[in-house]
Amino acid sequence: MKLLFWLLIAALVVAWYMRGKSLASHSGGRGRGAAGAQADRLGRPEEMLACARCQLHVPASEALFDLAGRPYCCEQHFRLGAGG
Ligand SMILES: [Zn+2]
């Protein structure tokens, strides 16, 4: 009877531990995923490119490139192209 009692306590402790662990990994993992990626993106020095249309400097990750590889600051200038 005593052994059964301790087995029950052990099972409860394990169940409680597993639940806490899975909850922590769930909420922490999801919350940190986006924030961590953003911090990584902000932390890295970004190459600045001049828009082929208006010469405005935009980060390489936000620039739009045409088939010739020219960067554009926005979709509007991308559609208008470098000429004009
Ligand atoms: Zn532009």
PDB file of the backbone (N, CA, C, O) and the ligand in Angstrom, with CONECT records:
HET     ZN  A 101       1
ATOM      1  N   MET A   1       0.839  -1.208   0.000  1.00  0.00           N
ATOM      2  CA  MET A   1       0.000   0.000   0.000  1.00  0.00           C
ATOM      3  C   MET A   1       0.874   1.258   0.000  1.00  0.00           C
ATOM      4  O   MET A   1       0.566   2.249  -0.662  1.00  0.00           O
ATOM      5  N   LYS A   2       1.973   1.190   0.763  1.00  0.00           N
ATOM      6  CA  LYS A   2       2.874   2.335   0.846  1.00  0.00           C
ATOM      7  C   LYS A   2       3.546   2.592  -0.501  1.00  0.00           C
ATOM      8  O   LYS A   2       3.704   3.737  -0.923  1.00  0.00           O
ATOM      9  N   LEU A   3       3.939   1.499  -1.169  1.00  0.00           N
ATOM     10  CA  LEU A   3       4.601   1.587  -2.475  1.00  0.00           C
ATOM     11  C   LEU A   3       3.661   2.248  -3.490  1.00  0.00           C
ATOM     12  O   LEU A   3       4.076   3.090  -4.286  1.00  0.00           O
ATOM     13  N   LEU A   4       2.397   1.850  -3.442  1.00  0.00           N
ATOM     14  CA  LEU A   4       1.393   2.392  -4.357  1.00  0.00           C
ATOM     15  C   LEU A   4       1.258   3.905  -4.168  1.00  0.00           C
ATOM     16  O   LEU A   4       1.096   4.656  -5.130  1.00  0.00           O
ATOM     17  N   PHE A   5       1.327   4.327  -2.914  1.00  0.00           N
ATOM     18  CA  PHE A   5       1.224   5.743  -2.583  1.00  0.00           C
ATOM     19  C   PHE A   5       2.371   6.532  -3.215  1.00  0.00           C
ATOM     20  O   PHE A   5       2.172   7.597  -3.800  1.00  0.00           O
ATOM     21  N   TRP A   6       3.581   5.975  -3.080  1.00  0.00           N
ATOM     22  CA  TRP A   6       4.747   6.669  -3.636  1.00  0.00           C
ATOM     23  C   TRP A   6       4.737   6.670  -5.162  1.00  0.00           C
ATOM     24  O   TRP A   6       5.180   7.620  -5.806  1.00  0.00           O
ATOM     25  N   LEU A   7       4.216   5.572  -5.723  1.00  0.00           N
ATOM     26  CA  LEU A   7       4.102   5.510  -7.193  1.00  0.00           C
ATOM     27  C   LEU A   7       3.139   6.583  -7.687  1.00  0.00           C
ATOM     28  O   LEU A   7       3.360   7.216  -8.720  1.00  0.00           O
ATOM     29  N   LEU A   8       2.074   6.770  -6.928  1.00  0.00           N
ATOM     30  CA  LEU A   8       1.081   7.782  -7.286  1.00  0.00           C
ATOM     31  C   LEU A   8       1.700   9.185  -7.210  1.00  0.00           C
ATOM     32  O   LEU A   8       1.475  10.021  -8.085  1.00  0.00           O
ATOM     33  N   ILE A   9       2.479   9.426  -6.156  1.00  0.00           N
ATOM     34  CA  ILE A   9       3.154  10.726  -5.988  1.00  0.00           C
ATOM     35  C   ILE A   9       4.121  10.956  -7.150  1.00  0.00           C
ATOM     36  O   ILE A   9       4.168  12.042  -7.728  1.00  0.00           O
ATOM     37  N   ALA A  10       4.892   9.918  -7.484  1.00  0.00           N
ATOM     38  CA  ALA A  10       5.870  10.019  -8.570  1.00  0.00           C
ATOM     39  C   ALA A  10       5.171  10.314  -9.893  1.00  0.00           C
ATOM     40  O   ALA A  10       5.625  11.150 -10.673  1.00  0.00           O
ATOM     41  N   ALA A  11       4.057   9.615 -10.136  1.00  0.00           N
ATOM     42  CA  ALA A  11       3.294   9.814 -11.374  1.00  0.00           C
ATOM     43  C   ALA A  11       2.766  11.250 -11.448  1.00  0.00           C
ATOM     44  O   ALA A  11       2.797  11.881 -12.505  1.00  0.00           O
ATOM     45  N   LEU A  12       2.287  11.750 -10.320  1.00  0.00           N
ATOM     46  CA  LEU A  12       1.764  13.117 -10.278  1.00  0.00           C
ATOM     47  C   LEU A  12       2.880  14.131 -10.543  1.00  0.00           C
ATOM     48  O   LEU A  12       2.686  15.101 -11.275  1.00  0.00           O
ATOM     49  N   VAL A  13       4.040  13.898  -9.946  1.00  0.00           N
ATOM     50  CA  VAL A  13       5.177  14.810 -10.124  1.00  0.00           C
ATOM     51  C   VAL A  13       5.618  14.812 -11.585  1.00  0.00           C
ATOM     52  O   VAL A  13       5.870  15.867 -12.167  1.00  0.00           O
ATOM     53  N   VAL A  14       5.706  13.623 -12.166  1.00  0.00           N
ATOM     54  CA  VAL A  14       6.120  13.508 -13.575  1.00  0.00           C
ATOM     55  C   VAL A  14       5.108  14.197 -14.488  1.00  0.00           C
ATOM     56  O   VAL A  14       5.476  14.932 -15.404  1.00  0.00           O
ATOM     57  N   ALA A  15       3.812  13.942 -14.218  1.00  0.00           N
ATOM     58  CA  ALA A  15       2.753  14.542 -15.033  1.00  0.00           C
ATOM     59  C   ALA A  15       2.799  16.063 -14.932  1.00  0.00           C
ATOM     60  O   ALA A  15       2.661  16.771 -15.930  1.00  0.00           O
ATOM     61  N   TRP A  16       2.996  16.554 -13.708  1.00  0.00           N
ATOM     62  CA  TRP A  16       3.043  18.000 -13.475  1.00  0.00           C
ATOM     63  C   TRP A  16       4.265  18.612 -14.160  1.00  0.00           C
ATOM     64  O   TRP A  16       4.197  19.693 -14.744  1.00  0.00           O
ATOM     65  N   TYR A  17       5.395  17.880 -14.069  1.00  0.00           N
ATOM     66  CA  TYR A  17       6.645  18.356 -14.671  1.00  0.00           C
ATOM     67  C   TYR A  17       6.523  18.415 -16.196  1.00  0.00           C
ATOM     68  O   TYR A  17       6.942  19.386 -16.826  1.00  0.00           O
ATOM     69  N   MET A  18       5.938  17.353 -16.782  1.00  0.00           N
ATOM     70  CA  MET A  18       5.775  17.290 -18.240  1.00  0.00           C
ATOM     71  C   MET A  18       4.837  18.393 -18.742  1.00  0.00           C
ATOM     72  O   MET A  18       5.065  18.996 -19.791  1.00  0.00           O
ATOM     73  N   ARG A  19       3.776  18.640 -17.963  1.00  0.00           N
ATOM     74  CA  ARG A  19       2.808  19.657 -18.355  1.00  0.00           C
ATOM     75  C   ARG A  19       3.456  21.040 -18.335  1.00  0.00           C
ATOM     76  O   ARG A  19       3.275  21.835 -19.257  1.00  0.00           O
ATOM     77  N   GLY A  20       4.208  21.314 -17.278  1.00  0.00           N
ATOM     78  CA  GLY A  20       4.890  22.599 -17.162  1.00  0.00           C
ATOM     79  C   GLY A  20       5.897  22.791 -18.275  1.00  0.00           C
ATOM     80  O   GLY A  20       6.046  23.880 -18.829  1.00  0.00           O
ATOM     81  N   LYS A  21       6.590  21.699 -18.590  1.00  0.00           N
ATOM     82  CA  LYS A  21       7.611  21.771 -19.637  1.00  0.00           C
ATOM     83  C   LYS A  21       6.991  22.050 -21.006  1.00  0.00           C
ATOM     84  O   LYS A  21       7.485  22.881 -21.768  1.00  0.00           O
ATOM     85  N   SER A  22       5.893  21.335 -21.304  1.00  0.00           N
ATOM     86  CA  SER A  22       5.259  21.517 -22.613  1.00  0.00           C
ATOM     87  C   SER A  22       4.615  22.896 -22.722  1.00  0.00           C
ATOM     88  O   SER A  22       4.623  23.500 -23.794  1.00  0.00           O
ATOM     89  N   LEU A  23       4.058  23.396 -21.618  1.00  0.00           N
ATOM     90  CA  LEU A  23       3.438  24.721 -21.630  1.00  0.00           C
ATOM     91  C   LEU A  23       4.504  25.791 -21.851  1.00  0.00           C
ATOM     92  O   LEU A  23       4.303  26.739 -22.610  1.00  0.00           O
ATOM     93  N   ALA A  24       5.643  25.623 -21.175  1.00  0.00           N
ATOM     94  CA  ALA A  24       6.729  26.602 -21.300  1.00  0.00           C
ATOM     95  C   ALA A  24       7.271  26.624 -22.723  1.00  0.00           C
ATOM     96  O   ALA A  24       7.525  27.691 -23.282  1.00  0.00           O
ATOM     97  N   SER A  25       7.444  25.452 -23.299  1.00  0.00           N
ATOM     98  CA  SER A  25       7.995  25.387 -24.656  1.00  0.00           C
ATOM     99  C   SER A  25       6.988  25.910 -25.673  1.00  0.00           C
ATOM    100  O   SER A  25       7.365  26.455 -26.710  1.00  0.00           O
ATOM    101  N   HIS A  26       5.694  25.737 -25.364  1.00  0.00           N
ATOM    102  CA  HIS A  26       4.662  26.211 -26.291  1.00  0.00           C
ATOM    103  C   HIS A  26       4.596  27.734 -26.315  1.00  0.00           C
ATOM    104  O   HIS A  26       4.786  28.361 -27.357  1.00  0.00           O
ATOM    105  N   SER A  27       4.320  28.324 -25.133  1.00  0.00           N
ATOM    106  CA  SER A  27       4.145  29.776 -25.077  1.00  0.00           C
ATOM    107  C   SER A  27       5.463  30.476 -25.336  1.00  0.00           C
ATOM    108  O   SER A  27       5.506  31.457 -26.079  1.00  0.00           O
ATOM    109  N   GLY A  28       6.540  29.988 -24.737  1.00  0.00           N
ATOM    110  CA  GLY A  28       7.839  30.632 -24.914  1.00  0.00           C
ATOM    111  C   GLY A  28       8.323  30.511 -26.339  1.00  0.00           C
ATOM    112  O   GLY A  28       8.825  31.476 -26.916  1.00  0.00           O
ATOM    113  N   GLY A  29       8.175  29.322 -26.911  1.00  0.00           N
ATOM    114  CA  GLY A  29       8.673  29.103 -28.264  1.00  0.00           C
ATOM    115  C   GLY A  29       7.985  29.972 -29.287  1.00  0.00           C
ATOM    116  O   GLY A  29       8.625  30.566 -30.154  1.00  0.00           O
ATOM    117  N   ARG A  30       6.645  30.041 -29.175  1.00  0.00           N
ATOM    118  CA  ARG A  30       5.907  30.815 -30.162  1.00  0.00           C
ATOM    119  C   ARG A  30       6.170  32.319 -30.007  1.00  0.00           C
ATOM    120  O   ARG A  30       6.382  33.029 -30.991  1.00  0.00           O
ATOM    121  N   GLY A  31       6.151  32.794 -28.739  1.00  0.00           N
ATOM    122  CA  GLY A  31       6.361  34.211 -28.481  1.00  0.00           C
ATOM    123  C   GLY A  31       7.746  34.674 -28.894  1.00  0.00           C
ATOM    124  O   GLY A  31       7.913  35.766 -29.435  1.00  0.00           O
ATOM    125  N   ARG A  32       8.732  33.835 -28.633  1.00  0.00           N
ATOM    126  CA  ARG A  32      10.096  34.205 -28.923  1.00  0.00           C
ATOM    127  C   ARG A  32      10.415  34.091 -30.410  1.00  0.00           C
ATOM    128  O   ARG A  32      11.298  34.788 -30.911  1.00  0.00           O
ATOM    129  N   GLY A  33       9.703  33.218 -31.115  1.00  0.00           N
ATOM    130  CA  GLY A  33      10.003  32.974 -32.525  1.00  0.00           C
ATOM    131  C   GLY A  33       9.994  34.241 -33.354  1.00  0.00           C
ATOM    132  O   GLY A  33      10.960  34.539 -34.057  1.00  0.00           O
ATOM    133  N   ALA A  34       8.899  34.989 -33.273  1.00  0.00           N
ATOM    134  CA  ALA A  34       8.768  36.203 -34.070  1.00  0.00           C
ATOM    135  C   ALA A  34       9.713  37.285 -33.579  1.00  0.00           C
ATOM    136  O   ALA A  34      10.384  37.946 -34.371  1.00  0.00           O
ATOM    137  N   ALA A  35       9.758  37.461 -32.258  1.00  0.00           N
ATOM    138  CA  ALA A  35      10.593  38.521 -31.694  1.00  0.00           C
ATOM    139  C   ALA A  35      12.071  38.237 -31.971  1.00  0.00           C
ATOM    140  O   ALA A  35      12.841  39.143 -32.288  1.00  0.00           O
ATOM    141  N   GLY A  36      12.445  36.979 -31.847  1.00  0.00           N
ATOM    142  CA  GLY A  36      13.844  36.624 -32.082  1.00  0.00           C
ATOM    143  C   GLY A  36      14.258  36.870 -33.515  1.00  0.00           C
ATOM    144  O   GLY A  36      15.348  37.377 -33.778  1.00  0.00           O
ATOM    145  N   ALA A  37      13.380  36.507 -34.448  1.00  0.00           N
ATOM    146  CA  ALA A  37      13.685  36.705 -35.863  1.00  0.00           C
ATOM    147  C   ALA A  37      13.803  38.186 -36.177  1.00  0.00           C
ATOM    148  O   ALA A  37      14.656  38.603 -36.960  1.00  0.00           O
ATOM    149  N   GLN A  38      12.932  38.977 -35.553  1.00  0.00           N
ATOM    150  CA  GLN A  38      12.942  40.416 -35.797  1.00  0.00           C
ATOM    151  C   GLN A  38      14.230  41.028 -35.243  1.00  0.00           C
ATOM    152  O   GLN A  38      14.853  41.863 -35.897  1.00  0.00           O
ATOM    153  N   ALA A  39      14.621  40.619 -34.057  1.00  0.00           N
ATOM    154  CA  ALA A  39      15.837  41.154 -33.446  1.00  0.00           C
ATOM    155  C   ALA A  39      17.048  40.793 -34.301  1.00  0.00           C
ATOM    156  O   ALA A  39      17.965  41.597 -34.469  1.00  0.00           O
ATOM    157  N   ASP A  40      17.039  39.592 -34.831  1.00  0.00           N
ATOM    158  CA  ASP A  40      18.141  39.141 -35.671  1.00  0.00           C
ATOM    159  C   ASP A  40      18.214  39.995 -36.932  1.00  0.00           C
ATOM    160  O   ASP A  40      19.300  40.349 -37.391  1.00  0.00           O
ATOM    161  N   ARG A  41      17.051  40.323 -37.486  1.00  0.00           N
ATOM    162  CA  ARG A  41      16.996  41.098 -38.708  1.00  0.00           C
ATOM    163  C   ARG A  41      17.450  42.538 -38.445  1.00  0.00           C
ATOM    164  O   ARG A  41      18.147  43.135 -39.265  1.00  0.00           O
ATOM    165  N   LEU A  42      17.047  43.088 -37.293  1.00  0.00           N
ATOM    166  CA  LEU A  42      17.402  44.462 -36.963  1.00  0.00           C
ATOM    167  C   LEU A  42      18.873  44.561 -36.566  1.00  0.00           C
ATOM    168  O   LEU A  42      19.532  45.570 -36.816  1.00  0.00           O
ATOM    169  N   GLY A  43      19.376  43.489 -35.941  1.00  0.00           N
ATOM    170  CA  GLY A  43      20.748  43.512 -35.455  1.00  0.00           C
ATOM    171  C   GLY A  43      21.770  43.481 -36.567  1.00  0.00           C
ATOM    172  O   GLY A  43      22.873  44.004 -36.411  1.00  0.00           O
ATOM    173  N   ARG A  44      21.424  42.883 -37.676  1.00  0.00           N
ATOM    174  CA  ARG A  44      22.377  42.764 -38.777  1.00  0.00           C
ATOM    175  C   ARG A  44      22.459  44.082 -39.553  1.00  0.00           C
ATOM    176  O   ARG A  44      21.429  44.682 -39.858  1.00  0.00           O
ATOM    177  N   PRO A  45      23.669  44.533 -39.872  1.00  0.00           N
ATOM    178  CA  PRO A  45      23.780  45.725 -40.705  1.00  0.00           C
ATOM    179  C   PRO A  45      23.272  45.436 -42.108  1.00  0.00           C
ATOM    180  O   PRO A  45      23.659  44.453 -42.740  1.00  0.00           O
ATOM    181  N   GLU A  46      22.395  46.316 -42.579  1.00  0.00           N
ATOM    182  CA  GLU A  46      21.746  46.066 -43.860  1.00  0.00           C
ATOM    183  C   GLU A  46      22.352  46.930 -44.968  1.00  0.00           C
ATOM    184  O   GLU A  46      22.683  48.097 -44.759  1.00  0.00           O
ATOM    185  N   GLU A  47      22.484  46.340 -46.119  1.00  0.00           N
ATOM    186  CA  GLU A  47      22.998  47.063 -47.275  1.00  0.00           C
ATOM    187  C   GLU A  47      21.914  48.014 -47.788  1.00  0.00           C
ATOM    188  O   GLU A  47      20.762  47.611 -47.944  1.00  0.00           O
ATOM    189  N   MET A  48      22.276  49.276 -48.051  1.00  0.00           N
ATOM    190  CA  MET A  48      21.323  50.254 -48.551  1.00  0.00           C
ATOM    191  C   MET A  48      21.493  50.400 -50.057  1.00  0.00           C
ATOM    192  O   MET A  48      22.607  50.525 -50.568  1.00  0.00           O
ATOM    193  N   LEU A  49      20.354  50.381 -50.758  1.00  0.00           N
ATOM    194  CA  LEU A  49      20.389  50.494 -52.215  1.00  0.00           C
ATOM    195  C   LEU A  49      19.586  51.716 -52.655  1.00  0.00           C
ATOM    196  O   LEU A  49      18.533  52.006 -52.087  1.00  0.00           O
ATOM    197  N   ALA A  50      20.079  52.431 -53.664  1.00  0.00           N
ATOM    198  CA  ALA A  50      19.384  53.605 -54.189  1.00  0.00           C
ATOM    199  C   ALA A  50      18.342  53.168 -55.203  1.00  0.00           C
ATOM    200  O   ALA A  50      18.627  52.389 -56.113  1.00  0.00           O
ATOM    201  N   CYS A  51      17.124  53.682 -55.033  1.00  0.00           N
ATOM    202  CA  CYS A  51      16.039  53.378 -55.951  1.00  0.00           C
ATOM    203  C   CYS A  51      16.416  53.849 -57.358  1.00  0.00           C
ATOM    204  O   CYS A  51      16.903  54.966 -57.535  1.00  0.00           O
ATOM    205  N   ALA A  52      16.191  52.994 -58.350  1.00  0.00           N
ATOM    206  CA  ALA A  52      16.538  53.329 -59.733  1.00  0.00           C
ATOM    207  C   ALA A  52      15.647  54.448 -60.270  1.00  0.00           C
ATOM    208  O   ALA A  52      15.976  55.076 -61.276  1.00  0.00           O
ATOM    209  N   ARG A  53      14.542  54.693 -59.614  1.00  0.00           N
ATOM    210  CA  ARG A  53      13.582  55.711 -60.055  1.00  0.00           C
ATOM    211  C   ARG A  53      13.822  57.066 -59.364  1.00  0.00           C
ATOM    212  O   ARG A  53      13.960  58.089 -60.036  1.00  0.00           O
ATOM    213  N   CYS A  54      13.869  57.069 -58.040  1.00  0.00           N
ATOM    214  CA  CYS A  54      13.950  58.336 -57.296  1.00  0.00           C
ATOM    215  C   CYS A  54      15.227  58.476 -56.472  1.00  0.00           C
ATOM    216  O   CYS A  54      15.415  59.479 -55.784  1.00  0.00           O
ATOM    217  N   GLN A  55      16.096  57.485 -56.538  1.00  0.00           N
ATOM    218  CA  GLN A  55      17.382  57.508 -55.830  1.00  0.00           C
ATOM    219  C   GLN A  55      17.244  57.448 -54.298  1.00  0.00           C
ATOM    220  O   GLN A  55      18.227  57.638 -53.583  1.00  0.00           O
ATOM    221  N   LEU A  56      16.056  57.191 -53.808  1.00  0.00           N
ATOM    222  CA  LEU A  56      15.861  57.025 -52.369  1.00  0.00           C
ATOM    223  C   LEU A  56      16.557  55.747 -51.916  1.00  0.00           C
ATOM    224  O   LEU A  56      16.465  54.709 -52.573  1.00  0.00           O
ATOM    225  N   HIS A  57      17.250  55.836 -50.790  1.00  0.00           N
ATOM    226  CA  HIS A  57      17.965  54.662 -50.298  1.00  0.00           C
ATOM    227  C   HIS A  57      17.052  53.785 -49.446  1.00  0.00           C
ATOM    228  O   HIS A  57      16.421  54.253 -48.498  1.00  0.00           O
ATOM    229  N   VAL A  58      16.996  52.517 -49.800  1.00  0.00           N
ATOM    230  CA  VAL A  58      16.166  51.551 -49.078  1.00  0.00           C
ATOM    231  C   VAL A  58      17.015  50.347 -48.706  1.00  0.00           C
ATOM    232  O   VAL A  58      17.963  50.012 -49.416  1.00  0.00           O
ATOM    233  N   PRO A  59      16.678  49.681 -47.580  1.00  0.00           N
ATOM    234  CA  PRO A  59      17.389  48.455 -47.212  1.00  0.00           C
ATOM    235  C   PRO A  59      17.227  47.392 -48.300  1.00  0.00           C
ATOM    236  O   PRO A  59      16.169  47.276 -48.917  1.00  0.00           O
ATOM    237  N   ALA A  60      18.281  46.628 -48.521  1.00  0.00           N
ATOM    238  CA  ALA A  60      18.269  45.613 -49.585  1.00  0.00           C
ATOM    239  C   ALA A  60      17.111  44.633 -49.426  1.00  0.00           C
ATOM    240  O   ALA A  60      16.563  44.160 -50.422  1.00  0.00           O
ATOM    241  N   SER A  61      16.728  44.319 -48.176  1.00  0.00           N
ATOM    242  CA  SER A  61      15.646  43.356 -47.935  1.00  0.00           C
ATOM    243  C   SER A  61      14.287  43.936 -48.293  1.00  0.00           C
ATOM    244  O   SER A  61      13.347  43.186 -48.555  1.00  0.00           O
ATOM    245  N   GLU A  62      14.166  45.294 -48.308  1.00  0.00           N
ATOM    246  CA  GLU A  62      12.879  45.913 -48.612  1.00  0.00           C
ATOM    247  C   GLU A  62      12.803  46.389 -50.055  1.00  0.00           C
ATOM    248  O   GLU A  62      11.734  46.782 -50.521  1.00  0.00           O
ATOM    249  N   ALA A  63      13.923  46.356 -50.765  1.00  0.00           N
ATOM    250  CA  ALA A  63      13.944  46.829 -52.146  1.00  0.00           C
ATOM    251  C   ALA A  63      13.293  45.805 -53.067  1.00  0.00           C
ATOM    252  O   ALA A  63      13.309  44.601 -52.810  1.00  0.00           O
ATOM    253  N   LEU A  64      12.718  46.327 -54.148  1.00  0.00           N
ATOM    254  CA  LEU A  64      12.142  45.455 -55.183  1.00  0.00           C
ATOM    255  C   LEU A  64      13.084  45.499 -56.382  1.00  0.00           C
ATOM    256  O   LEU A  64      13.534  46.571 -56.786  1.00  0.00           O
ATOM    257  N   PHE A  65      13.376  44.345 -56.943  1.00  0.00           N
ATOM    258  CA  PHE A  65      14.323  44.276 -58.051  1.00  0.00           C
ATOM    259  C   PHE A  65      13.615  43.926 -59.352  1.00  0.00           C
ATOM    260  O   PHE A  65      12.753  43.048 -59.386  1.00  0.00           O
ATOM    261  N   ASP A  66      13.987  44.624 -60.423  1.00  0.00           N
ATOM    262  CA  ASP A  66      13.441  44.267 -61.736  1.00  0.00           C
ATOM    263  C   ASP A  66      14.326  43.189 -62.369  1.00  0.00           C
ATOM    264  O   ASP A  66      15.286  42.722 -61.756  1.00  0.00           O
ATOM    265  N   LEU A  67      13.992  42.805 -63.595  1.00  0.00           N
ATOM    266  CA  LEU A  67      14.718  41.716 -64.255  1.00  0.00           C
ATOM    267  C   LEU A  67      16.179  42.064 -64.474  1.00  0.00           C
ATOM    268  O   LEU A  67      17.029  41.176 -64.527  1.00  0.00           O
ATOM    269  N   ALA A  68      16.483  43.371 -64.602  1.00  0.00           N
ATOM    270  CA  ALA A  68      17.859  43.805 -64.799  1.00  0.00           C
ATOM    271  C   ALA A  68      18.630  43.892 -63.477  1.00  0.00           C
ATOM    272  O   ALA A  68      19.830  44.169 -63.467  1.00  0.00           O
ATOM    273  N   GLY A  69      17.933  43.655 -62.368  1.00  0.00           N
ATOM    274  CA  GLY A  69      18.579  43.681 -61.069  1.00  0.00           C
ATOM    275  C   GLY A  69      18.639  45.059 -60.441  1.00  0.00           C
ATOM    276  O   GLY A  69      19.356  45.260 -59.461  1.00  0.00           O
ATOM    277  N   ARG A  70      17.892  46.022 -60.995  1.00  0.00           N
ATOM    278  CA  ARG A  70      17.881  47.369 -60.435  1.00  0.00           C
ATOM    279  C   ARG A  70      16.921  47.425 -59.247  1.00  0.00           C
ATOM    280  O   ARG A  70      15.817  46.883 -59.311  1.00  0.00           O
ATOM    281  N   PRO A  71      17.343  48.080 -58.167  1.00  0.00           N
ATOM    282  CA  PRO A  71      16.478  48.156 -56.981  1.00  0.00           C
ATOM    283  C   PRO A  71      15.477  49.301 -57.051  1.00  0.00           C
ATOM    284  O   PRO A  71      15.748  50.347 -57.641  1.00  0.00           O
ATOM    285  N   TYR A  72      14.316  49.086 -56.441  1.00  0.00           N
ATOM    286  CA  TYR A  72      13.276  50.123 -56.363  1.00  0.00           C
ATOM    287  C   TYR A  72      12.797  50.236 -54.923  1.00  0.00           C
ATOM    288  O   TYR A  72      12.763  49.250 -54.187  1.00  0.00           O
ATOM    289  N   CYS A  73      12.422  51.469 -54.528  1.00  0.00           N
ATOM    290  CA  CYS A  73      12.032  51.723 -53.144  1.00  0.00           C
ATOM    291  C   CYS A  73      10.631  51.217 -52.856  1.00  0.00           C
ATOM    292  O   CYS A  73      10.334  50.850 -51.719  1.00  0.00           O
ATOM    293  N   CYS A  74       9.759  51.189 -53.861  1.00  0.00           N
ATOM    294  CA  CYS A  74       8.371  50.796 -53.638  1.00  0.00           C
ATOM    295  C   CYS A  74       7.808  50.152 -54.903  1.00  0.00           C
ATOM    296  O   CYS A  74       8.427  50.184 -55.967  1.00  0.00           O
ATOM    297  N   GLU A  75       6.616  49.567 -54.757  1.00  0.00           N
ATOM    298  CA  GLU A  75       5.995  48.864 -55.872  1.00  0.00           C
ATOM    299  C   GLU A  75       5.660  49.813 -57.016  1.00  0.00           C
ATOM    300  O   GLU A  75       5.748  49.443 -58.186  1.00  0.00           O
ATOM    301  N   GLN A  76       5.274  51.045 -56.669  1.00  0.00           N
ATOM    302  CA  GLN A  76       4.919  52.040 -57.671  1.00  0.00           C
ATOM    303  C   GLN A  76       6.111  52.339 -58.583  1.00  0.00           C
ATOM    304  O   GLN A  76       5.979  52.351 -59.807  1.00  0.00           O
ATOM    305  N   HIS A  77       7.265  52.578 -57.979  1.00  0.00           N
ATOM    306  CA  HIS A  77       8.461  52.871 -58.768  1.00  0.00           C
ATOM    307  C   HIS A  77       8.927  51.635 -59.513  1.00  0.00           C
ATOM    308  O   HIS A  77       9.479  51.733 -60.609  1.00  0.00           O
ATOM    309  N   PHE A  78       8.704  50.470 -58.916  1.00  0.00           N
ATOM    310  CA  PHE A  78       9.037  49.205 -59.587  1.00  0.00           C
ATOM    311  C   PHE A  78       8.237  49.067 -60.874  1.00  0.00           C
ATOM    312  O   PHE A  78       8.757  48.622 -61.897  1.00  0.00           O
ATOM    313  N   ARG A  79       6.953  49.456 -60.812  1.00  0.00           N
ATOM    314  CA  ARG A  79       6.087  49.358 -61.990  1.00  0.00           C
ATOM    315  C   ARG A  79       6.469  50.415 -63.028  1.00  0.00           C
ATOM    316  O   ARG A  79       6.459  50.149 -64.229  1.00  0.00           O
ATOM    317  N   LEU A  80       6.807  51.619 -62.551  1.00  0.00           N
ATOM    318  CA  LEU A  80       7.171  52.707 -63.458  1.00  0.00           C
ATOM    319  C   LEU A  80       8.514  52.439 -64.147  1.00  0.00           C
ATOM    320  O   LEU A  80       8.728  52.846 -65.289  1.00  0.00           O
ATOM    321  N   GLY A  81       9.393  51.765 -63.453  1.00  0.00           N
ATOM    322  CA  GLY A  81      10.690  51.459 -64.036  1.00  0.00           C
ATOM    323  C   GLY A  81      11.695  52.581 -63.843  1.00  0.00           C
ATOM    324  O   GLY A  81      11.383  53.625 -63.271  1.00  0.00           O
ATOM    325  N   ALA A  82      12.912  52.345 -64.332  1.00  0.00           N
ATOM    326  CA  ALA A  82      13.998  53.290 -64.106  1.00  0.00           C
ATOM    327  C   ALA A  82      13.869  54.520 -65.007  1.00  0.00           C
ATOM    328  O   ALA A  82      14.244  55.620 -64.603  1.00  0.00           O
ATOM    329  N   GLY A  83      13.342  54.345 -66.224  1.00  0.00           N
ATOM    330  CA  GLY A  83      13.276  55.445 -67.170  1.00  0.00           C
ATOM    331  C   GLY A  83      12.239  56.507 -66.804  1.00  0.00           C
ATOM    332  O   GLY A  83      11.410  56.286 -65.921  1.00  0.00           O
ATOM    333  N   GLY A  84      12.282  57.644 -67.469  1.00  0.00           N
ATOM    334  CA  GLY A  84      11.294  58.680 -67.296  1.00  0.00           C
ATOM    335  C   GLY A  84      11.811  59.740 -66.390  1.00  0.00           C
ATOM    336  O   GLY A  84      11.110  60.715 -66.118  1.00  0.00           O
TER     337      GLY A  84
HETATM  338 ZN    ZN A 101      11.743  55.196 -55.643  1.00  0.00          ZN2+
END
